[in-house]
Amino acid sequence: MTPASEDHQIHVTLDKVMEKRDITLTDLAEKVGITNANLSRLKTGKVMAVKFSTLTALCAALDCQPGDILSYVPANAEAPVSD
């Protein structure tokens, strides 16, 4: 994923978890209580912040941990490759 800004190295792997759980963007947005547009921006890494309440709702809906959908990659390393 390409970060929204080069100022951070947090990469979003939400798409991989969604694929593993066989859940659509629309279904997940409904379960989490956010708009499709906001979830899409989060999924593509085009956000600069995520509320803990949103992260909690995502983890509950996907039965995962925050580290399953977010990862830190140092500036001199390549983006993570998910299974």
ABEGO torsion letter per residue (X at the ends): XBBABAABABBBAAAAAAAAAGBBAAAAAAAAGBBAAAAAAAAAGABABBBAAAAAAAAAAAGBBAAAABBBBBAABBBBBBX
